[in-house]
C-alpha cells in the first residue's frame, strides 16, 4: 500500500451541531485532516422523518458533496441517521462511511450496579437496530431505553447561545435514573451526538453521579484507523487542517455560535444546493 502524502479529507454530516462533539474528538486523533461539515439544520430533527425520506435526503446531500470534496472518509455524525441510513450510504458512495451508534458494549463493561440507561432520541430508542445491539453486546446487563423528545433541540439551542429551560432538561433525563432496591443506574450512554453539548447541565441535574458515556472518542479512533488503512500517516507531527461548515438553512450564526465554530477550526461557507426543508 502506497503512502498518501496530502492531508486526509473528512466529510461530516449531522442534522445540526451535534456532530461537533464527534469532530472535536476527531480533531484530537487526526488534527491534520481537512474537514467539510454539512449541518443539515433545515432537516432537523431527523427523527421526525420517515426512514425512506431520511435516506433519500442524506443521499441527496452526501453524494454531490463526495463528488465535489473527494473525502477519504464520510462521518455520519448522527445516531438516528446511522441506525437508518448507514448501509444505504455505504452502498451509494465509494469511500468508507463511519457511523455513530450507542456505546452499548463499553457501557456493559463499565457498570458496577448492572443498571445502564441509553439516553437517545425516541427514533433511536424505537429502532430494532438499538435493541439488537443490546441483545448482542449487553452481557446480561439491565438496559433502560430513555427516549428524550426535546433534548436534542435544547442542546442545539444551548450551543447557539440561547437560554434553555433547565427544568425541561431535568425532565428529559429523569427516566434514565433507576433505583431498584438500592441498586442505581451508574452509566448513561449518550445516544445522540447533540447531548455532550449539554454535559455540564446533565451533571448538574442528575439526581446522583453517573458516568455519561460519550462514544465520540471511539468514533474518532475508528476514523483514524480507516484513514491509516487507506494509506495516510495519521497524527504524526501534524498541524490543524482546514475546516468549513455549511448550514443547509442558510443560517447566520449568532456570535456565541461563531465562537463555538471557531473553537473547532471551522469557517462558515455558503451551502450552494437549493435543498428544500
Residue frames as qw, qx, qy, qz and C-alpha x, y, z in Angstrom:
[[0.000, 0.887, 0.461, 0.000, 0.00, 0.00, 0.00],
 [0.418, 0.419, -0.016, 0.806, 1.40, 3.39, -1.00],
 [0.262, -0.511, -0.450, 0.684, 1.58, 6.26, 1.47],
 [0.158, 0.822, 0.411, 0.361, -0.62, 9.28, 0.74],
 [0.447, 0.067, -0.208, 0.867, 1.33, 12.50, 1.26],
 [0.177, -0.462, -0.137, -0.858, -1.53, 15.02, 1.37],
 [0.268, -0.074, 0.625, -0.729, -3.70, 15.67, 4.42],
 [0.026, 0.345, 0.934, 0.095, -6.76, 13.42, 4.72],
 [0.300, -0.172, -0.151, -0.926, -10.19, 14.88, 3.98],
 [0.008, 0.295, 0.900, -0.321, -13.19, 14.19, 6.20],
 [0.313, -0.316, -0.367, -0.817, -16.82, 14.90, 5.31],
 [0.032, 0.200, 0.799, -0.567, -19.10, 15.20, 8.35],
 [0.338, -0.349, -0.431, -0.761, -22.88, 15.34, 8.22],
 [0.095, -0.312, -0.802, 0.500, -25.39, 15.80, 11.01],
 [0.025, -0.746, -0.623, -0.235, -28.82, 17.34, 11.46],
 [0.157, -0.966, -0.039, -0.203, -27.24, 20.32, 13.19],
 [0.016, 0.820, -0.488, 0.299, -24.50, 20.94, 15.72],
 [0.883, -0.384, 0.236, -0.131, -24.35, 17.56, 17.45],
 [0.909, 0.309, -0.054, 0.275, -21.66, 16.29, 15.11],
 [0.125, 0.838, -0.363, 0.387, -19.31, 18.91, 16.54],
 [0.684, -0.565, 0.420, -0.192, -18.85, 16.60, 19.52],
 [0.939, 0.113, 0.258, 0.197, -17.52, 13.90, 17.19],
 [0.525, 0.759, -0.095, 0.374, -15.43, 16.42, 15.26],
 [0.291, -0.848, 0.369, -0.244, -13.80, 17.59, 18.49],
 [0.816, -0.334, 0.469, 0.047, -12.61, 14.05, 19.20],
 [0.830, 0.440, 0.213, 0.268, -11.59, 13.53, 15.58],
 [0.221, 0.914, -0.209, 0.268, -9.51, 16.73, 15.69],
 [0.511, -0.691, 0.503, -0.089, -7.55, 15.21, 18.57],
 [0.849, -0.042, 0.511, 0.127, -6.98, 11.93, 16.73],
 [0.611, 0.366, 0.436, 0.550, -6.40, 13.37, 13.25],
 [0.106, -0.761, -0.163, 0.619, -5.55, 17.07, 13.70],
 [0.180, -0.323, 0.510, 0.777, -4.19, 17.42, 10.18],
 [0.296, 0.450, 0.815, 0.216, -7.47, 16.49, 8.46],
 [0.154, 0.001, -0.212, -0.965, -9.21, 18.96, 6.18],
 [0.141, 0.383, 0.854, -0.323, -12.89, 18.98, 7.13],
 [0.295, -0.205, -0.333, -0.872, -16.15, 19.85, 5.47],
 [0.076, 0.252, 0.833, -0.487, -19.12, 19.76, 7.85],
 [0.283, -0.338, -0.518, -0.733, -22.67, 19.78, 6.48],
 [0.112, 0.180, 0.695, -0.688, -25.01, 20.89, 9.26],
 [0.158, -0.339, -0.732, -0.569, -28.42, 19.93, 7.88],
 [0.072, 0.213, 0.567, -0.793, -30.35, 22.20, 10.21],
 [0.490, 0.105, -0.251, -0.828, -33.05, 22.60, 7.56],
 [0.651, -0.043, -0.708, -0.270, -33.73, 18.89, 8.05],
 [0.115, 0.082, -0.784, 0.604, -33.71, 18.96, 11.87],
 [0.481, -0.461, 0.739, -0.102, -34.88, 16.80, 13.59],
 [0.310, 0.268, -0.833, -0.372, -34.09, 13.66, 11.62],
 [0.112, 0.106, 0.944, -0.291, -36.23, 11.55, 13.94],
 [0.457, 0.451, 0.358, -0.678, -39.39, 13.23, 12.65],
 [0.455, 0.472, -0.495, -0.570, -38.76, 11.95, 9.11],
 [0.970, 0.090, 0.099, -0.204, -39.77, 8.63, 7.61],
 [0.711, -0.338, 0.505, 0.354, -36.99, 6.12, 7.06],
 [0.632, 0.459, 0.458, 0.424, -37.31, 6.37, 3.28],
 [0.130, 0.967, 0.119, 0.186, -37.44, 10.17, 3.43],
 [0.442, -0.819, 0.322, 0.174, -34.34, 10.39, 5.61],
 [0.735, -0.077, 0.524, 0.424, -32.36, 8.01, 3.42],
 [0.492, 0.695, 0.370, 0.372, -33.32, 9.99, 0.32],
 [0.082, -0.994, 0.031, -0.059, -32.36, 13.29, 1.95],
 [0.582, -0.640, 0.418, 0.278, -28.99, 12.05, 3.10],
 [0.710, 0.183, 0.511, 0.448, -28.16, 10.60, -0.31],
 [0.332, 0.852, 0.267, 0.306, -29.05, 13.90, -1.95],
 [0.249, -0.949, 0.191, 0.004, -26.74, 15.73, 0.44],
 [0.658, -0.509, 0.496, 0.248, -23.83, 13.32, 0.61],
 [0.790, 0.314, 0.425, 0.311, -23.48, 12.14, -2.99],
 [0.406, 0.849, 0.044, 0.335, -22.73, 15.57, -4.53],
 [0.348, -0.881, 0.314, -0.061, -20.55, 16.52, -1.55],
 [0.809, -0.247, 0.469, 0.255, -18.46, 13.38, -2.08],
 [0.686, 0.550, 0.295, 0.374, -18.07, 14.22, -5.77],
 [0.154, 0.935, -0.037, 0.318, -17.02, 17.81, -5.06],
 [0.391, -0.820, 0.382, -0.169, -14.91, 17.42, -1.91],
 [0.765, 0.325, -0.552, 0.069, -13.49, 13.92, -2.59],
 [0.514, -0.661, 0.428, -0.340, -13.25, 12.91, 1.07],
 [0.311, 0.327, -0.889, 0.079, -11.24, 9.95, 2.29],
 [0.166, -0.284, -0.901, 0.284, -13.97, 9.15, 4.82],
 [0.357, -0.500, -0.271, -0.741, -17.58, 10.22, 5.41],
 [0.123, -0.069, -0.786, 0.601, -18.66, 10.56, 9.04],
 [0.400, -0.534, -0.525, -0.528, -22.38, 10.20, 9.65],
 [0.191, 0.140, -0.600, 0.764, -22.31, 12.02, 12.98],
 [0.568, -0.174, 0.090, -0.799, -25.90, 11.31, 13.99],
 [0.286, -0.084, 0.928, -0.223, -27.19, 8.25, 15.84],
 [0.629, 0.435, 0.444, -0.467, -30.68, 8.33, 14.38],
 [0.559, 0.671, -0.322, -0.365, -29.35, 8.67, 10.84],
 [0.070, 0.474, -0.877, -0.041, -26.82, 5.90, 11.42],
 [0.441, 0.060, 0.848, -0.288, -29.43, 3.42, 12.62],
 [0.635, 0.580, 0.361, -0.360, -31.48, 4.12, 9.48],
 [0.580, 0.799, -0.071, -0.139, -29.25, 5.17, 6.58],
 [0.361, -0.677, 0.595, 0.240, -25.71, 3.91, 7.25],
 [0.643, 0.050, 0.724, 0.243, -25.97, 0.89, 4.97],
 [0.514, 0.778, 0.358, 0.043, -27.60, 2.89, 2.16],
 [0.045, 0.949, -0.273, -0.151, -24.79, 5.45, 2.25],
 [0.487, -0.466, 0.697, 0.247, -22.13, 2.75, 2.25],
 [0.636, 0.326, 0.669, 0.203, -23.71, 1.23, -0.82],
 [0.364, 0.895, 0.257, -0.029, -24.01, 4.62, -2.54],
 [0.108, 0.938, -0.330, -0.007, -20.53, 6.13, -2.21],
 [0.884, 0.285, -0.300, 0.216, -17.13, 4.66, -2.97],
 [0.183, 0.530, -0.559, 0.610, -15.41, 5.85, 0.22],
 [0.368, -0.229, -0.829, 0.353, -15.63, 4.48, 3.77],
 [0.374, -0.603, -0.145, -0.690, -18.58, 5.71, 5.85],
 [0.289, -0.029, -0.774, 0.563, -18.24, 5.73, 9.64],
 [0.422, -0.616, -0.425, -0.512, -21.46, 5.89, 11.64],
 [0.099, -0.326, 0.592, -0.730, -22.37, 6.56, 15.25],
 [0.672, -0.343, -0.587, -0.293, -24.28, 4.02, 17.32],
 [0.583, -0.719, 0.149, -0.347, -24.96, 3.79, 21.08],
 [0.257, 0.539, -0.758, 0.263, -21.94, 2.59, 23.05],
 [0.866, -0.323, -0.096, -0.371, -23.66, -0.48, 24.47],
 [0.888, 0.063, -0.375, 0.259, -20.66, -2.78, 24.77],
 [0.327, 0.360, -0.449, 0.750, -18.43, -0.31, 26.68],
 [0.478, -0.465, 0.141, -0.732, -21.34, 0.54, 28.97],
 [0.931, -0.220, -0.227, -0.182, -21.86, -3.12, 29.85],
 [0.742, 0.153, -0.418, 0.501, -18.18, -3.35, 30.79],
 [0.109, 0.441, -0.301, 0.838, -18.21, -0.17, 32.88],
 [0.594, -0.532, -0.100, -0.595, -21.29, -0.68, 35.03],
 [0.124, 0.217, -0.856, 0.452, -20.90, -1.95, 38.57],
 [0.482, 0.066, 0.502, -0.716, -24.57, -1.86, 39.54],
 [0.268, 0.200, 0.915, 0.228, -25.76, -3.74, 36.45],
 [0.251, 0.792, 0.516, -0.206, -28.11, -0.87, 35.56],
 [0.286, -0.152, 0.370, 0.871, -27.37, 1.11, 32.40],
 [0.393, 0.736, 0.418, -0.360, -29.55, 3.61, 30.58],
 [0.413, 0.185, 0.488, 0.746, -29.41, 4.66, 26.94],
 [0.122, 0.726, 0.271, -0.621, -30.43, 8.30, 26.58],
 [0.270, 0.036, 0.657, 0.703, -31.40, 8.89, 22.96],
 [0.396, 0.095, -0.177, -0.896, -33.99, 10.36, 20.66],
 [0.743, 0.121, 0.473, -0.458, -37.31, 8.48, 20.51],
 [0.763, 0.529, -0.262, -0.264, -36.41, 7.45, 16.95],
 [0.301, 0.512, -0.789, 0.154, -33.13, 5.82, 18.04],
 [0.405, -0.178, 0.749, -0.492, -34.80, 4.15, 21.01],
 [0.788, 0.275, 0.257, -0.487, -37.50, 2.71, 18.74],
 [0.535, 0.562, -0.571, -0.268, -35.07, 1.18, 16.23],
 [0.995, -0.089, -0.028, -0.035, -34.69, -2.60, 16.15],
 [0.617, 0.541, -0.372, 0.434, -31.02, -1.83, 15.49],
 [0.168, -0.632, 0.465, -0.597, -30.64, -0.41, 19.02],
 [0.839, -0.301, 0.272, -0.362, -32.31, -3.41, 20.64],
 [0.942, 0.264, -0.172, 0.120, -30.17, -5.76, 18.57],
 [0.309, 0.636, -0.491, 0.509, -27.04, -4.01, 19.90],
 [0.493, -0.497, 0.468, -0.539, -28.24, -4.61, 23.46],
 [0.973, -0.027, 0.092, -0.209, -29.10, -8.25, 22.75],
 [0.836, 0.412, -0.252, 0.260, -25.68, -8.83, 21.21],
 [0.458, 0.427, -0.414, 0.661, -23.40, -6.77, 23.43],
 [0.438, -0.685, 0.038, -0.581, -25.37, -6.13, 26.63],
 [0.372, 0.268, -0.805, 0.377, -23.79, -9.03, 28.52],
 [0.447, -0.451, -0.765, 0.103, -26.90, -9.60, 30.63],
 [0.122, -0.144, -0.318, 0.929, -26.87, -6.03, 31.98],
 [0.136, 0.717, 0.666, -0.153, -30.26, -4.40, 32.50],
 [0.205, 0.068, 0.263, 0.940, -30.67, -1.60, 29.98],
 [0.178, 0.719, 0.526, -0.418, -33.29, 1.14, 30.23],
 [0.334, 0.337, 0.456, 0.753, -34.09, 2.89, 26.94],
 [0.056, -0.692, -0.385, 0.608, -34.95, 6.53, 27.65],
 [0.364, 0.524, 0.475, 0.607, -36.35, 8.44, 24.69],
 [0.180, -0.560, -0.231, 0.775, -35.89, 12.20, 25.12],
 [0.440, 0.696, 0.531, 0.198, -38.16, 14.02, 22.66],
 [0.117, 0.982, 0.090, 0.117, -36.79, 17.54, 23.17],
 [0.646, -0.626, 0.177, 0.398, -33.23, 17.16, 24.47],
 [0.623, 0.166, 0.375, 0.666, -31.51, 17.45, 21.07],
 [0.128, 0.807, 0.303, 0.490, -33.36, 20.70, 20.35],
 [0.471, -0.880, -0.021, 0.059, -32.39, 22.01, 23.79],
 [0.718, -0.324, 0.282, 0.547, -28.75, 21.13, 23.08],
 [0.464, 0.491, 0.384, 0.629, -28.92, 22.84, 19.69],
 [0.114, -0.923, -0.200, -0.308, -30.30, 25.99, 21.32],
 [0.636, -0.726, 0.089, 0.247, -27.74, 25.92, 24.14],
 [0.699, -0.062, 0.332, 0.630, -24.85, 25.57, 21.70],
 [0.299, 0.638, 0.361, 0.611, -26.21, 28.51, 19.71],
 [0.198, 0.127, -0.309, 0.921, -26.06, 30.72, 22.79],
 [0.466, -0.472, -0.313, -0.679, -29.78, 30.71, 23.56],
 [0.351, -0.291, 0.640, -0.619, -31.20, 30.39, 27.07],
 [0.531, -0.095, -0.795, -0.276, -32.67, 26.94, 27.75],
 [0.688, -0.497, 0.018, -0.529, -35.18, 25.72, 30.32],
 [0.044, 0.428, -0.857, 0.283, -33.20, 23.87, 32.99],
 [0.617, -0.006, 0.602, -0.507, -36.34, 22.18, 34.31],
 [0.823, 0.433, -0.112, -0.350, -37.02, 20.83, 30.82],
 [0.426, 0.528, -0.730, 0.084, -33.56, 19.29, 30.72],
 [0.267, -0.261, 0.806, -0.460, -34.13, 17.69, 34.12],
 [0.778, 0.195, 0.332, -0.497, -37.43, 16.19, 32.91],
 [0.719, 0.526, -0.389, -0.235, -35.81, 14.82, 29.75],
 [0.365, 0.444, -0.793, 0.200, -33.11, 12.92, 31.63],
 [0.555, -0.346, 0.491, -0.575, -35.19, 11.77, 34.62],
 [0.955, 0.059, -0.011, -0.291, -36.22, 8.38, 33.08],
 [0.596, 0.509, -0.590, 0.195, -32.53, 7.41, 32.90],
 [0.034, -0.440, 0.695, -0.568, -32.24, 7.18, 36.67],
 [0.802, -0.234, -0.463, -0.295, -33.45, 3.85, 38.00],
 [0.186, -0.451, 0.710, -0.508, -33.28, 2.92, 41.70],
 [0.816, -0.085, -0.474, -0.322, -34.08, -0.77, 42.13],
 [0.865, -0.463, -0.191, 0.033, -33.86, -1.79, 45.74],
 [0.515, -0.758, 0.242, 0.319, -30.73, 0.24, 46.30],
 [0.596, 0.011, 0.516, 0.616, -29.06, -0.65, 43.01],
 [0.217, 0.834, 0.130, -0.490, -28.90, 2.52, 40.95],
 [0.693, 0.676, 0.102, 0.230, -28.14, 3.37, 37.36],
 [0.521, -0.671, 0.199, 0.489, -24.43, 4.16, 37.23],
 [0.306, -0.159, 0.563, 0.751, -23.79, 4.50, 33.46],
 [0.481, 0.707, 0.348, -0.384, -25.81, 6.56, 30.97],
 [0.529, 0.110, 0.561, 0.627, -24.98, 6.08, 27.30],
 [0.198, 0.624, 0.011, -0.756, -25.30, 9.33, 25.36],
 [0.543, 0.266, 0.758, 0.245, -27.11, 8.00, 22.31],
 [0.364, 0.875, 0.282, 0.147, -27.28, 11.30, 20.43],
 [0.625, 0.172, -0.058, 0.759, -24.28, 13.36, 19.38],
 [0.092, -0.747, -0.102, -0.650, -26.06, 16.54, 20.50],
 [0.684, -0.670, -0.279, -0.065, -26.15, 15.53, 24.16],
 [0.706, -0.193, -0.183, 0.657, -22.48, 16.12, 25.08],
 [0.146, 0.521, 0.095, 0.836, -23.13, 19.78, 24.22],
 [0.516, -0.663, -0.091, -0.535, -25.18, 19.81, 27.45],
 [0.716, -0.025, -0.633, 0.293, -22.82, 17.78, 29.60],
 [0.114, 0.188, -0.484, 0.847, -22.40, 20.45, 32.27],
 [0.552, -0.184, 0.065, -0.811, -26.16, 20.67, 32.69],
 [0.823, -0.075, -0.528, -0.197, -26.65, 16.89, 32.58],
 [0.506, 0.053, -0.659, 0.554, -24.23, 16.61, 35.50],
 [0.120, -0.192, 0.329, -0.917, -25.93, 19.44, 37.38],
 [0.660, -0.106, 0.006, -0.744, -29.41, 17.92, 37.14],
 [0.633, 0.043, -0.772, -0.038, -28.55, 14.26, 37.70],
 [0.686, -0.628, -0.037, -0.365, -30.09, 13.01, 40.97],
 [0.756, -0.528, 0.338, 0.186, -26.89, 11.08, 41.66],
 [0.008, 0.689, -0.592, -0.418, -23.47, 10.82, 39.97],
 [0.898, 0.261, 0.354, -0.004, -23.23, 8.62, 36.88],
 [0.384, -0.273, 0.571, 0.673, -20.77, 8.02, 34.06],
 [0.560, 0.698, 0.113, -0.433, -22.02, 9.84, 30.96],
 [0.652, -0.117, 0.623, 0.416, -20.64, 7.65, 28.19],
 [0.381, 0.777, -0.137, -0.482, -19.81, 9.68, 25.10],
 [0.896, 0.165, 0.366, 0.191, -18.98, 7.48, 22.08],
 [0.376, 0.914, -0.136, -0.067, -17.07, 10.26, 20.28],
 [0.230, -0.707, 0.654, 0.139, -13.53, 9.12, 21.29],
 [0.649, 0.007, 0.755, 0.099, -14.23, 5.60, 20.00],
 [0.610, 0.732, 0.303, -0.026, -15.64, 7.01, 16.75],
 [0.116, 0.920, -0.350, -0.136, -12.54, 9.17, 16.36],
 [0.450, -0.435, 0.764, 0.159, -10.31, 6.12, 16.77],
 [0.690, 0.366, 0.622, 0.055, -12.34, 4.36, 14.09],
 [0.422, 0.902, 0.018, -0.091, -11.90, 7.34, 11.74],
 [0.133, -0.791, 0.577, 0.153, -8.14, 7.33, 12.35],
 [0.600, -0.138, 0.779, 0.118, -7.97, 3.59, 11.65],
 [0.655, 0.630, 0.416, -0.017, -9.92, 4.00, 8.40],
 [0.264, 0.935, -0.217, -0.099, -7.54, 6.72, 7.25],
 [0.332, -0.605, 0.712, 0.130, -4.48, 4.69, 8.21],
 [0.696, 0.157, 0.698, 0.063, -5.85, 1.69, 6.34],
 [0.562, 0.790, 0.246, -0.014, -6.23, 3.97, 3.32],
 [0.735, 0.339, -0.001, 0.587, -2.55, 4.95, 3.35],
 [0.048, -0.877, 0.080, -0.472, -2.47, 8.10, 5.46],
 [0.510, 0.004, -0.581, 0.635, 0.09, 8.63, 8.21],
 [0.349, -0.763, -0.412, -0.354, -2.23, 9.87, 10.93],
 [0.513, -0.848, -0.106, -0.084, -1.48, 12.42, 13.63],
 [0.796, -0.198, -0.001, 0.572, 2.33, 12.38, 13.43],
 [0.351, -0.263, 0.067, 0.896, 3.73, 15.89, 13.92],
 [0.150, 0.588, 0.638, 0.474, 0.53, 17.25, 12.46],
 [0.046, 0.111, 0.171, -0.978, -0.82, 20.78, 12.44],
 [0.430, 0.480, 0.592, -0.484, -4.51, 21.63, 12.34],
 [0.277, 0.270, 0.703, 0.597, -6.06, 21.18, 8.92],
 [0.215, -0.072, -0.137, -0.964, -8.60, 23.50, 7.39],
 [0.064, 0.391, 0.900, -0.183, -12.30, 23.26, 8.06],
 [0.256, -0.079, -0.182, -0.946, -15.55, 24.71, 6.80],
 [0.194, 0.344, 0.852, -0.343, -19.16, 24.29, 7.85],
 [0.218, -0.147, -0.481, -0.837, -22.26, 24.71, 5.72],
 [0.325, 0.262, 0.683, -0.599, -25.76, 25.15, 7.16],
 [0.164, 0.319, 0.816, 0.453, -28.45, 23.87, 4.81],
 [0.001, 0.812, 0.556, -0.178, -30.87, 26.51, 6.10],
 [0.345, 0.646, 0.064, 0.677, -28.50, 29.37, 5.21],
 [0.548, -0.755, -0.309, 0.186, -28.29, 30.20, 8.92],
 [0.234, 0.732, -0.278, 0.576, -26.44, 33.33, 10.00],
 [0.669, -0.258, -0.600, 0.355, -24.78, 32.17, 13.24],
 [0.384, -0.914, -0.089, -0.096, -25.04, 34.13, 16.47],
 [0.113, 0.799, -0.526, 0.268, -21.82, 35.47, 17.99],
 [0.637, -0.424, 0.600, -0.232, -21.85, 32.60, 20.52],
 [0.924, 0.241, 0.295, -0.016, -22.22, 30.03, 17.75],
 [0.551, 0.776, -0.257, 0.169, -19.48, 31.65, 15.67],
 [0.211, -0.716, 0.616, -0.251, -17.18, 31.39, 18.66],
 [0.823, -0.139, 0.529, -0.151, -18.05, 27.70, 19.04],
 [0.849, 0.518, 0.085, 0.054, -17.36, 27.05, 15.36],
 [0.282, 0.834, -0.423, 0.214, -14.04, 28.87, 15.55],
 [0.505, -0.560, 0.622, -0.212, -13.04, 26.71, 18.52],
 [0.854, 0.096, 0.512, 0.013, -13.49, 23.72, 16.20],
 [0.263, -0.382, 0.552, 0.693, -11.38, 25.40, 13.49],
 [0.351, 0.521, 0.741, 0.238, -14.40, 25.84, 11.22],
 [0.054, 0.256, -0.104, -0.960, -15.20, 28.78, 8.98],
 [0.532, 0.505, 0.520, -0.437, -18.66, 29.44, 7.60],
 [0.080, -0.131, 0.701, 0.697, -19.23, 28.60, 3.95],
 [0.594, 0.198, 0.025, -0.780, -22.47, 29.08, 1.97],
 [0.537, 0.118, 0.835, -0.018, -24.49, 25.98, 1.22],
 [0.099, 0.284, -0.499, -0.813, -24.84, 26.00, -2.54],
 [0.101, -0.258, -0.906, -0.319, -27.55, 23.41, -3.16],
 [0.447, -0.199, 0.008, -0.872, -31.14, 24.60, -3.08],
 [0.303, -0.121, -0.942, 0.081, -32.42, 21.97, -0.69],
 [0.488, -0.476, -0.175, -0.711, -35.99, 22.33, 0.49],
 [0.225, -0.253, 0.763, -0.551, -36.79, 21.50, 4.07]]
